[in-house]
């Protein structure tokens, strides 16, 4: 599964988790979570396609591309759909998306390092 869609799905899970965590703090329902996640999932898809991350989904380069797409495109789409973009939301969203999208890759590499199976990058 090294190059499979399963790894790419983790990016979508990370982005939806970002929306779910944010919406939970406002006691929103599942539909609200999915509406919040949609522009950021679209942005992550743009980053994935632009950088062809399926070729090496576990690399930091791929993670940075997905993060940039999710944050930049996601925030632009969100601002377009809501008519506003509070700076505080943009900062928290960018940081949270980075932690989640890069975080699962970091955990993967940490586990492999502790097992002595890390690939050289």
Secondary structure, 3 states (H helix, E strand, C coil): CCCCHHHHHHHHHHHHHHHHHHHHCCCCCHHHHHHHHHHHHHHHHHHHHHHCHHHCCCCHHHHHHHHHHHHHHHHHHHHHHHCCCCHHHHHHHHHHHHHHHHHHHHHHHHHHHHHCCCCCC
